[in-house]
Amino acid sequence: MHNPRAGRGRNSIRLRRYNERLLLQALRRGGQASKADLARATGLTNTAVGTIIQALEEAGLIEFTGRRAEGQRGQPASLIRLNPKGAFAIGVRLDRDSIETALLDFGGHILARRVHHRVLPPPQEALAIVAADVDAVLATLGDSERRRLTGIGVAQPYNLGAWLRELDMAEAHFHDWDDYDFAYELGEASGLPVFSENDGNAAAIAELFHGCGQDRDDFLYIFLGPVIGCGIALDGDCLRGTQGNAGDIAVMPVPAGRLASSPRPAGAWDLLLSRASLHALARHLRHWGAAAESLDDLAECVRQRHPAVEEWLDDCVDALAPVLRASLCLLDLPAVVVDADIDAGLVDALIQRLRRALAANAPEARGVPELVRGSFGSDAGAIGAASLPLFFNFSPRTEILRRDAHRSEEMHHEQ
């Protein structure tokens, strides 16, 4: 028999959880605040804020930092901020040429890291490496801090065995990854909850939780790594699609590149990743005879304004700008966040050229979106992966308020 009170109880629990996360978000965005500040920022009553503050303090997620006068009368207001040691998470970034494991605190700071610059090995070997690295970064925490660990986030490109011709990589064992559930196996090996996303989504979530999301809830996120990654931030959450591939602009069809180093596509169209990626930059630098074997090599060539870099930038933007325009026409987002595995002036140069290209081809009644520098650079992958447990545990996603939200969160923990 249906019990209406049970339904109201579940609704109350979901609403309380959402309001707690809303208040935590206000603290992330504002740094430190008084109870009155938080009431204004969240729209909650002073009584509700007081109750939530008490619960969050008992949970160790916030701390009091001092006092500030609120106007001319009354006692100075207590100031509250997030407790950086209130929660921790581990992030694992897998790519075709590297493995990275990092420990993150609640403030978004990397506390420990292990990196392996090597071709991604077969899944079982990679699992052994990551499991050892997880143990190593966990060893830096005390016993009480370990109890505040929210889980492990895994960020990796989906379809690792695909597009190897475009990436000039031997097939080797990459196809072994296509049917291997790394997140599940890591959860079995570690005994910890594991959250998994493709690398573009994970980096976009890092921006939402720790970076540009402090000021905005809606943006298209672009990351230039070995392959170009993308994520879609919409209403403070990440749009995933039916298979987690929403925003996968790397495989958008584009005309073949015009560089002397551009390979001939297999069909009438090429893929964006063949033109707009650090792999494409390295390929063009090698065509010029320049050293391009590492990210440091690429950064040095950018710093020296090597002619090959300038040529590649033109070809990259020529392919990327129409893809961005098409994406924005579909999604109606106000901003594009741009980041990369290297900088040395590359991100600023890319933003400037994209701004000009988008302005030159803006349709009538459509302007140029705000173009914003990403927050994390080469750390985006690790912070993105480690942000996943924190985001799913502490972000005020509207999914929490839906009837099936509790089951959705259980499924995330089971992944």
Secondary structure, DSSP 8 states (H G I E B T S, - for coil): ---HHHHHHHHHHHHHHHHHHHHHHHHHHHSEE-HHHHHHHH---HHHHHHHHHHHHHTTSEEEEEEE--SSSSS-EEEEEE-TTS-EEEEEEEETTEEEEEEEETTS-EEEEEEEES----HHHHHHHHHHHHHHHHTTS-HHHHTTEEEEEEEE-S-TTSSTTTTT---TTGGGGTT--HHHHHHHHH-S-EEEEEHHHHHHHHHHHHSGGGT-S-EEEEEESSSEEEEEEETTEE---TTS-TT-GGG-EE----STT----SSSSEEGGGTSSHHHHHHHHHHTT---SSHHHHHHHHHTT-HHHHHHHHHHHHHHHHHHHHHHHHH--SEEEEEES--TTHHHHHHHHHHHHHHHT--TT----EEEE-S-GGGHHHHHHHHHHHHHHHS--GGGGSTTHHHHHHHHHH-
